[in-house]
Amino acid sequence: MRRSLGKMSKRTRNLGMAQRKLTVAQRVRRYAVGSRVALDHQSQHDGMPHPRYRGRVGTILGIRGQSYEVQITDGRALKILIIPSVHLRLVQA
């Protein structure tokens, strides 16, 4: 039996002051349709993508509410994920 409870939890060494806090600028970031972004997990758990997509690079297809539709490739399959801007970062070309 596998134990996956600790996979997403913080280690005791990383709790408290060392934990990354989200700034206001990170929460209100806006991206243009067609820009390339990388999926980056932050401390906010709301709308966080599955850990298998961590570090993937995709293209923004559109805006849905306060989140973005991001198209990524998973093997040969094209997938569309709906992710808040907190979990995205711009990829430099």
C-alpha positions as CSV (number, residue, x, y, z in Angstrom):
1,M,0.0,0.0,0.0
2,R,1.4,3.4,-1.0
3,R,1.2,6.4,1.3
4,S,0.5,9.6,-0.4
5,L,-0.6,11.7,2.5
6,G,2.7,13.4,2.9
7,K,3.3,14.1,-0.7
8,M,1.7,17.6,-0.7
9,S,2.2,18.4,3.0
10,K,4.9,20.8,4.2
11,R,7.8,19.5,6.1
12,T,8.2,20.9,9.7
13,R,11.4,22.6,8.7
14,N,9.5,24.7,6.0
15,L,6.7,25.8,8.3
16,G,6.5,29.3,9.8
17,M,8.8,32.1,8.5
18,A,10.3,30.0,5.8
19,Q,7.0,29.3,4.1
20,R,6.5,31.2,0.8
21,K,3.8,33.9,1.2
22,L,1.8,35.1,-1.7
23,T,2.1,38.8,-2.4
24,V,-0.7,41.0,-3.8
25,A,1.0,41.3,-7.1
26,Q,1.0,37.5,-7.5
27,R,-2.7,37.3,-6.7
28,V,-3.8,39.9,-9.3
29,R,-1.5,38.9,-12.2
30,R,-3.1,39.1,-15.6
31,Y,-2.0,37.2,-18.7
32,A,-2.8,37.7,-22.4
33,V,-4.4,35.0,-24.5
34,G,-1.8,33.2,-26.4
35,S,1.1,33.7,-23.9
36,R,3.1,30.7,-22.8
37,V,3.0,29.9,-19.1
38,A,4.5,27.3,-16.7
39,L,2.4,25.6,-14.1
40,D,3.9,26.4,-10.7
41,H,2.2,25.3,-7.4
42,Q,1.9,28.0,-4.7
43,S,0.9,27.9,-1.1
44,Q,-2.8,28.5,-1.9
45,H,-4.5,25.2,-2.4
46,D,-7.7,26.5,-4.2
47,G,-7.7,25.5,-7.8
48,M,-4.3,23.8,-7.6
49,P,-3.6,21.5,-10.6
50,H,-2.6,17.8,-10.0
51,P,1.0,17.3,-9.0
52,R,1.7,15.4,-12.3
53,Y,1.4,18.7,-14.2
54,R,4.0,20.6,-12.1
55,G,6.5,22.4,-14.3
56,R,4.6,21.8,-17.5
57,V,4.5,24.6,-20.1
58,G,1.3,25.5,-21.9
59,T,-0.5,28.1,-23.8
60,I,-3.4,30.3,-22.5
61,L,-6.5,29.7,-24.6
62,G,-9.0,31.9,-22.8
63,I,-10.2,33.3,-19.5
64,R,-12.9,31.7,-17.4
65,G,-13.9,33.8,-14.5
66,Q,-10.8,34.5,-12.5
67,S,-9.0,31.5,-13.9
68,Y,-7.3,30.7,-17.2
69,E,-7.8,27.9,-19.7
70,V,-4.3,26.5,-20.3
71,Q,-3.7,23.9,-23.0
72,I,-0.8,21.4,-22.3
73,T,0.4,18.2,-24.0
74,D,0.3,15.0,-21.9
75,G,2.1,12.5,-24.2
76,R,0.2,12.8,-27.4
77,A,-3.0,14.1,-25.9
78,L,-3.9,17.8,-25.7
79,K,-5.5,18.7,-22.4
80,I,-7.2,21.9,-21.3
81,L,-6.8,22.8,-17.6
82,I,-8.6,25.6,-15.7
83,I,-6.1,27.1,-13.4
84,P,-6.1,30.4,-11.3
85,S,-3.3,32.9,-12.0
86,V,-1.7,32.2,-8.7
87,H,-0.4,28.9,-10.0
88,L,0.9,30.2,-13.3
89,R,4.2,32.0,-14.2
90,L,5.2,33.5,-17.5
91,V,7.8,31.7,-19.5
92,Q,10.5,33.8,-21.1
93,A,10.9,33.0,-24.8
